[in-house]
Amino acid sequence: MRRPLLLATAAMIGLLGLPAAAVAAPATDTTQTTLDPELLSKTLDAITDAGAPSVIAEVRDGDDVWADASGERDKWTKTPTKSTDLVRVASITKSMVTTVVLQLVESGDLHLSDTVQDRVPGLVPYTEPITVENLLGHTSGIPDYFPEVFPSFWEGKPDDVKWKRWLPVSPEKLIDSVSDQPLHFTPGEMWSYSNTGYVVLGLMIEDITGNSLERELKTRVLQPAGMGKTQLPTWNPFIMGPHPRAQFATGYSEEPYYDTTEMNPSIFWSAGHAVAPVSDINNLYAALSDGTLLSRESLATMRTLSPQSGGTYGLGLQALPVGGCDDFPDGVAFGHTGGALGASSFSFHSPDGERQLTFTYLVDDQFDPNPQLAAAMGNFLNAALCDVDTTGGVTTFGGDNLGDMILDRWTARN
C-alpha cells in the first residue's frame, strides 16, 4: 500500500501528458553571473521539456545570483512563467516553524525535552511521553493525518484531491483525525514523517506566545530574513499575486490532471501553508546560516541528523548527500522539500550558506510517475549545486546522482 508523504518531499517521477514545448522567461529574468547560465538554463528547460508545465528556480553562489523560469503560467493565456512568481512551498514551512521553536528554546520559554502532555495537556491522546524534539525530528510516532484527509490515497487513487482539498479544517480536527490510531512506535525509537506533529507544534507556539502562529512566523522569521513577499494563508484558497497553475497527475486517461492551484490552506497549516517566491526561500536558509535567525548552537542542533532517520533528517531540516563538490566539503547539503498537491519544491544549501538552490516545478506526479522528469531534475540539481553537466549520458559524479538519491528516498518512504 502506498503511504503518501505529500509534505515530506515532492514525488520525483510522473508520466505526464502535457505538451513538451517550453516557453522561457524573458531574458531580463536571468542575471549573468560567475555561475554557468547556459548550463542552468538548458537543464531548467529540460524539466518542462520532460512534461512539467512550468518550473521556477533561483541559484546563488555568494553574491552572484541566477534566477529564471521555464514554461507557461497556464495553458489558456500562454503567459510565460516568471522567476518572481509565487508558489505553494508546502513542507519548507517546517523549517520556519522549527526556527520559531528553537528561538523559544533560546529564550528559555521552551525546552526540547518538554513533553506535549505537559505543555498542551489533552491535545494528543497518548500517554507515552512525546518531546518537542520528537515532534521536530519526526521521531514521535504520531500518525500522519494526510491519509485521513484524503482516504482514497489508501486505495492508491487520487480521487479525493479533486474536491476534498477545498474543505476547511481546524488544527484540532487534523489531530483528532488520527486520535483513534496508536502510535507507530515508542517515541524516539524510530522515524516516520508526521505532518500531525508539526500541527501540534503550531498549537504549542500559539499557547506559549499568546499570538497566532502566523504573527510569530512573520515577526520572528519572515521580517528578519527579508522574506517580504511570503504569504501565510489560513483559509483563503487563492494565491494573492502572479503565479503559475498547479497540476496533479491522476493516471486516468479520461482526466489526466486535476488543476490544484486553489485549495484551502488549512489542510496544511503549520505543516506547510506558506506561499512564496523562490528568492524568499533562499533568503530563509541564508538567514539561518549567517546567524540572523538562530545562534550557532541552535543551528548546529537543527542540523544534527538523527540515527533514526538514517542520517537524512535533523530538526526541520533534510540532508542531501552531495559528493565531489567544492561548495560542500562535508558532502552534505541542508534544506527541505515540499509537495503541495501540484507544486513540488526543492531547497538545498551549502552549510556556509554561500551556494543555494531553490526551485519549484508545477506538477505532482506521484500517481503517474515519469522517469524523464526525474532524470531532468537530477541533471538540474547537478548543474545548480555542483556546476556539473550530466545531460550527455553521464549521470553520476562523485559516485552518486542527486536525482537518483532523492528518488530512492521518496520510494523508500511510500
C-alpha positions as CSV (number, residue, x, y, z in Angstrom):
1,M,0.0,0.0,0.0
2,R,1.4,3.4,-0.9
3,R,1.8,5.7,2.0
4,P,1.5,9.3,0.8
5,L,4.1,11.7,2.2
6,L,2.9,14.7,0.3
7,L,4.6,17.3,2.5
8,A,7.7,15.3,3.2
9,T,9.1,15.6,-0.3
10,A,7.9,16.0,-3.8
11,A,7.3,13.0,-6.0
12,M,10.2,12.6,-8.4
13,I,8.6,10.7,-11.3
14,G,5.4,11.1,-13.3
15,L,4.3,10.1,-16.8
16,L,3.0,13.4,-18.0
17,G,0.7,14.2,-20.9
18,L,1.4,17.9,-21.2
19,P,2.9,19.5,-24.3
20,A,6.7,19.2,-24.3
21,A,7.3,22.8,-25.6
22,A,8.8,25.1,-23.0
23,V,8.4,28.9,-23.1
24,A,11.4,30.5,-21.4
25,A,11.0,33.6,-19.2
26,P,12.2,36.9,-20.6
27,A,16.0,37.4,-20.7
28,T,15.7,40.1,-18.0
29,D,14.8,37.3,-15.5
30,T,18.4,35.9,-15.9
31,T,21.3,37.7,-14.3
32,Q,24.7,37.0,-15.8
33,T,27.0,35.7,-13.0
34,T,30.0,33.6,-12.4
35,L,27.6,30.6,-12.4
36,D,27.0,28.9,-15.7
37,P,23.8,30.5,-17.0
38,E,23.9,28.4,-20.2
39,L,24.0,25.1,-18.4
40,L,21.5,26.2,-15.8
41,S,19.0,27.4,-18.5
42,K,19.5,24.2,-20.5
43,T,18.8,21.9,-17.6
44,L,15.9,24.0,-16.4
45,D,14.2,24.0,-19.8
46,A,14.7,20.2,-19.8
47,I,12.3,19.9,-16.9
48,T,9.4,21.5,-18.9
49,D,10.5,19.5,-22.0
50,A,10.0,16.4,-19.8
51,G,6.4,17.3,-19.1
52,A,6.2,19.8,-16.2
53,P,4.0,22.8,-17.3
54,S,6.4,25.2,-15.6
55,V,9.4,25.5,-13.3
56,I,10.9,28.4,-11.4
57,A,14.4,28.5,-9.9
58,E,17.0,30.7,-8.2
59,V,20.6,29.7,-7.7
60,R,23.1,31.7,-5.6
61,D,26.9,31.4,-5.3
62,G,27.9,34.1,-2.8
63,D,26.8,37.4,-4.2
64,D,26.1,36.0,-7.6
65,V,22.5,35.2,-8.4
66,W,20.9,33.3,-11.4
67,A,17.1,33.3,-11.5
68,D,15.0,32.0,-14.3
69,A,11.7,30.2,-15.2
70,S,10.5,28.0,-18.0
71,G,7.1,27.1,-19.2
72,E,3.7,28.8,-19.0
73,R,1.6,30.1,-16.1
74,D,-1.5,28.5,-17.7
75,K,-2.5,26.8,-20.9
76,W,-5.1,29.4,-21.8
77,T,-3.3,32.7,-21.8
78,K,0.1,31.2,-22.6
79,T,1.7,33.8,-20.3
80,P,5.3,32.8,-19.6
81,T,6.1,31.8,-16.0
82,K,8.3,34.4,-14.3
83,S,11.1,33.8,-11.8
84,T,9.3,36.1,-9.3
85,D,6.1,34.1,-9.4
86,L,4.5,32.8,-6.1
87,V,4.2,29.1,-5.4
88,R,3.0,26.9,-2.5
89,V,6.2,25.7,-0.9
90,A,4.5,23.2,1.4
91,S,6.8,21.5,3.9
92,I,9.5,24.1,3.6
93,T,7.2,25.8,6.1
94,K,8.6,23.2,8.6
95,S,12.0,24.9,8.6
96,M,10.2,28.2,9.5
97,V,8.2,26.6,12.3
98,T,11.3,24.9,13.7
99,T,13.1,28.2,13.7
100,V,10.4,29.7,16.0
101,V,10.5,26.7,18.3
102,L,14.3,27.0,18.7
103,Q,14.0,30.7,19.3
104,L,11.6,29.9,22.1
105,V,14.2,27.4,23.4
106,E,16.9,30.1,23.3
107,S,14.7,32.4,25.3
108,G,14.0,29.8,27.9
109,D,10.3,29.6,27.2
110,L,10.5,26.1,26.0
111,H,12.9,23.1,26.2
112,L,13.4,20.3,23.6
113,S,12.9,17.8,26.4
114,D,9.5,19.3,27.3
115,T,6.6,16.9,26.5
116,V,3.4,17.5,24.7
117,Q,1.5,16.2,27.6
118,D,3.0,18.8,29.9
119,R,2.9,21.8,27.5
120,V,-0.5,21.3,25.9
121,P,-2.4,18.8,28.1
122,G,-5.1,16.8,26.4
123,L,-4.1,17.7,22.8
124,V,-3.0,14.2,22.0
125,P,-4.5,11.0,23.4
126,Y,-1.2,9.2,24.1
127,T,0.3,8.5,27.5
128,E,3.8,7.8,26.2
129,P,5.9,11.0,26.7
130,I,6.4,12.8,23.4
131,T,9.0,15.5,23.5
132,V,9.3,18.7,21.4
133,E,12.5,17.2,19.9
134,N,10.5,14.1,18.9
135,L,8.0,16.3,17.1
136,L,10.6,18.4,15.3
137,G,12.6,15.4,14.1
138,H,9.6,13.1,13.2
139,T,10.5,10.5,15.9
140,S,7.2,11.0,17.8
141,G,5.4,8.0,16.3
142,I,2.2,10.1,15.8
143,P,0.4,9.0,12.7
144,D,0.2,11.4,9.7
145,Y,-3.2,12.9,9.1
146,F,-2.9,13.2,5.4
147,P,-4.3,9.8,4.5
148,E,-7.3,10.6,6.7
149,V,-8.0,13.9,4.9
150,F,-7.6,12.1,1.6
151,P,-8.7,8.5,2.3
152,S,-8.7,7.5,-1.4
153,F,-4.9,7.6,-1.1
154,W,-5.0,4.4,0.9
155,E,-6.6,2.7,-2.2
156,G,-3.9,4.1,-4.4
157,K,-6.3,6.6,-6.0
158,P,-6.1,10.4,-6.3
159,D,-9.8,11.0,-6.3
160,D,-10.2,12.8,-3.0
161,V,-7.8,15.6,-4.2
162,K,-10.4,16.9,-6.6
163,W,-12.9,18.1,-4.1
164,K,-11.6,17.5,-0.5
165,R,-8.7,19.9,-1.0
166,W,-11.4,22.7,-0.7
167,L,-12.6,21.7,2.7
168,P,-11.7,23.9,5.7
169,V,-10.4,22.1,8.7
170,S,-9.1,23.3,12.1
171,P,-5.8,22.2,13.5
172,E,-7.6,20.4,16.3
173,K,-9.6,18.4,13.8
174,L,-6.4,17.4,11.9
175,I,-5.0,16.0,15.2
176,D,-8.4,14.4,16.1
177,S,-8.5,12.6,12.7
178,V,-5.7,10.2,13.9
179,S,-6.5,10.2,17.6
180,D,-8.1,6.7,17.3
181,Q,-4.8,5.3,16.0
182,P,-2.0,4.0,18.2
183,L,1.5,5.5,17.9
184,H,3.5,3.9,15.2
185,F,6.3,3.2,17.7
186,T,7.6,4.3,21.1
187,P,8.6,7.9,20.8
188,G,12.3,8.3,20.0
189,E,12.9,4.8,18.8
190,M,12.2,5.1,15.1
191,W,11.5,7.7,12.4
192,S,8.2,8.3,10.5
193,Y,7.3,11.6,8.8
194,S,4.4,13.2,10.5
195,N,2.6,16.3,9.4
196,T,0.5,15.9,12.5
197,G,3.5,16.5,14.7
198,Y,4.0,19.9,13.2
199,V,0.4,20.9,13.7
200,V,0.9,20.1,17.4
201,L,4.0,22.4,17.3
202,G,1.9,25.1,15.7
203,L,-0.7,25.0,18.5
204,M,2.1,24.8,21.1
205,I,3.7,28.0,19.7
206,E,0.3,29.8,20.0
207,D,-0.2,28.5,23.5
208,I,3.3,29.7,24.7
209,T,3.3,33.1,22.9
210,G,-0.4,34.0,23.1
211,N,-0.2,35.0,19.5
212,S,-1.3,33.4,16.2
213,L,1.3,31.2,14.5
214,E,1.2,33.5,11.5
215,R,2.1,36.5,13.7
216,E,5.0,34.6,15.3
217,L,6.3,33.5,11.9
218,K,6.1,36.9,10.4
219,T,7.9,38.7,13.3
220,R,10.4,36.0,14.2
221,V,11.3,34.7,10.7
222,L,9.8,36.5,7.7
223,Q,10.7,40.0,8.6
224,P,14.3,39.5,9.9
225,A,15.1,37.1,7.0
226,G,13.9,39.6,4.3
227,M,11.0,37.4,3.2
228,G,8.8,40.3,2.3
229,K,6.7,38.5,-0.3
230,T,5.9,35.3,1.6
231,Q,2.3,34.8,2.5
232,L,0.9,32.6,5.3
233,P,-2.8,32.0,4.3
234,T,-5.0,30.3,6.8
235,W,-8.3,30.0,5.0
236,N,-8.1,31.8,1.7
237,P,-7.8,29.2,-1.1
238,F,-6.4,31.7,-3.7
239,I,-2.8,32.7,-4.2
240,M,-2.7,36.5,-4.0
241,G,-0.3,37.5,-6.7
242,P,1.1,36.3,-10.0
243,H,1.5,32.5,-10.0
244,P,1.6,29.5,-12.4
245,R,-1.2,26.9,-12.3
246,A,-0.5,23.7,-10.4
247,Q,-1.3,20.2,-11.8
248,F,-1.9,16.9,-10.0
249,A,-1.3,13.9,-12.3
250,T,-4.1,11.4,-11.8
251,G,-3.1,8.4,-14.0
252,Y,-6.6,8.5,-15.5
253,S,-6.7,8.7,-19.3
254,E,-10.1,10.4,-19.3
255,E,-8.8,13.2,-16.9
256,P,-5.0,13.1,-16.7
257,Y,-4.7,16.1,-14.4
258,Y,-6.6,17.9,-11.7
259,D,-5.9,21.7,-11.6
260,T,-5.0,22.1,-7.9
261,T,-3.9,25.7,-7.9
262,E,-6.6,26.7,-5.5
263,M,-7.1,24.8,-2.2
264,N,-7.9,25.5,1.4
265,P,-4.5,26.1,3.1
266,S,-6.0,24.9,6.4
267,I,-5.2,21.3,5.3
268,F,-1.5,22.2,5.6
269,W,-1.4,24.9,8.3
270,S,1.9,24.7,10.3
271,A,2.9,21.6,8.4
272,G,3.1,23.6,5.1
273,H,0.8,26.5,4.3
274,A,3.4,29.1,3.2
275,V,3.3,30.7,-0.3
276,A,6.4,32.4,-1.5
277,P,8.7,33.2,-4.4
278,V,11.8,31.1,-4.6
279,S,14.0,34.1,-3.7
280,D,12.4,34.4,-0.3
281,I,13.1,30.7,0.4
282,N,16.8,31.3,-0.4
283,N,16.6,34.3,2.0
284,L,15.3,32.0,4.7
285,Y,18.1,29.5,4.6
286,A,20.7,32.3,4.2
287,A,19.4,33.9,7.3
288,L,19.7,30.6,9.1
289,S,23.3,30.1,8.0
290,D,24.5,33.6,8.9
291,G,23.1,33.8,12.4
292,T,20.3,36.2,11.7
293,L,17.6,33.8,12.9
294,L,19.4,31.4,15.3
295,S,22.5,31.1,17.4
296,R,25.3,28.9,16.1
297,E,24.5,26.4,18.8
298,S,20.8,26.2,17.8
299,L,21.7,25.9,14.1
300,A,24.0,23.0,15.0
301,T,21.2,21.3,16.9
302,M,18.9,21.9,13.9
303,R,21.5,20.2,11.6
304,T,22.2,17.2,13.9
305,L,21.0,14.3,11.8
306,S,19.2,11.6,13.7
307,P,20.2,7.9,13.5
308,Q,16.5,7.0,13.5
309,S,16.2,8.8,10.1
310,G,19.3,7.1,8.7
311,G,21.1,10.4,8.8
312,T,18.8,12.1,6.5
313,Y,16.8,14.4,8.8
314,G,17.7,16.8,11.7
315,L,15.1,19.2,13.2
316,G,13.0,20.7,10.5
317,L,15.9,20.1,8.0
318,Q,16.5,17.5,5.4
319,A,20.0,16.5,4.4
320,L,21.1,15.7,0.8
321,P,24.4,13.9,0.2
322,V,26.4,15.8,-2.3
323,G,29.7,14.2,-3.4
324,G,32.6,15.8,-5.2
325,C,31.6,19.5,-5.0
326,D,33.9,22.2,-3.7
327,D,31.0,24.1,-2.0
328,F,30.1,21.0,0.1
329,P,33.4,19.9,1.8
330,D,31.4,17.6,4.2
331,G,29.4,16.1,1.4
332,V,26.0,17.3,2.7
333,A,23.5,20.0,1.6
334,F,20.8,21.1,4.1
335,G,17.3,22.3,3.3
336,H,13.9,20.9,2.8
337,T,11.5,19.7,0.1
338,G,7.8,20.3,-0.2
339,G,4.9,18.8,-2.1
340,A,1.6,20.8,-2.2
341,L,-0.7,18.7,-4.3
342,G,0.6,20.1,-7.6
343,A,3.6,22.2,-6.7
344,S,6.8,20.3,-5.9
345,S,9.7,22.3,-4.3
346,F,13.3,21.6,-3.5
347,S,15.6,23.9,-1.5
348,F,19.1,22.8,-0.6
349,H,22.1,24.9,0.5
350,S,25.8,24.6,1.5
351,P,26.5,24.7,5.2
352,D,28.1,28.1,5.0
353,G,25.0,29.5,3.1
354,E,27.1,30.5,0.0
355,R,25.8,28.0,-2.5
356,Q,22.0,28.0,-2.6
357,L,19.3,26.4,-4.8
358,T,15.5,26.7,-4.6
359,F,13.2,25.5,-7.4
360,T,9.6,24.5,-7.8
361,Y,8.0,22.6,-10.7
362,L,4.3,22.8,-11.1
363,V,3.2,19.2,-11.1
364,D,2.7,16.3,-8.6
365,D,3.2,13.1,-10.4
366,Q,3.2,10.5,-7.6
367,F,0.2,8.7,-9.0
368,D,1.6,8.6,-12.6
369,P,5.4,8.5,-12.5
370,N,7.7,9.9,-15.2
371,P,11.3,8.8,-15.4
372,Q,12.2,11.5,-17.9
373,L,11.1,14.2,-15.4
374,A,13.2,12.5,-12.7
375,A,16.2,12.4,-14.9
376,A,15.8,16.1,-15.9
377,M,15.5,17.1,-12.2
378,G,18.6,15.2,-11.4
379,N,20.5,16.9,-14.1
380,F,19.3,20.3,-12.9
381,L,20.3,19.5,-9.3
382,N,23.8,18.5,-10.5
383,A,24.2,21.7,-12.5
384,A,22.8,24.0,-9.8
385,L,24.7,22.7,-6.8
386,C,27.9,21.5,-8.4
387,D,28.3,23.0,-11.9
388,V,28.3,19.5,-13.4
389,D,26.7,18.7,-16.7
390,T,25.2,15.3,-16.6
391,T,22.9,15.7,-19.7
392,G,25.2,13.9,-22.1
393,G,24.6,10.4,-20.7
394,V,27.0,10.5,-17.8
395,T,24.5,10.5,-14.9
396,T,26.9,10.3,-11.9
397,F,29.6,12.4,-10.3
398,G,31.3,11.9,-7.0
399,G,29.9,8.4,-7.1
400,D,26.2,9.3,-6.9
401,N,23.5,11.2,-8.8
402,L,21.5,13.7,-6.8
403,G,18.2,12.9,-8.5
404,D,18.6,9.2,-8.0
405,M,19.3,9.7,-4.3
406,I,16.2,11.8,-3.8
407,L,14.2,9.3,-5.8
408,D,15.4,6.4,-3.7
409,R,14.4,8.2,-0.6
410,W,10.9,9.0,-2.0
411,T,10.2,5.4,-3.0
412,A,11.5,4.0,0.3
413,R,9.0,6.2,2.3
414,N,6.0,5.1,0.3
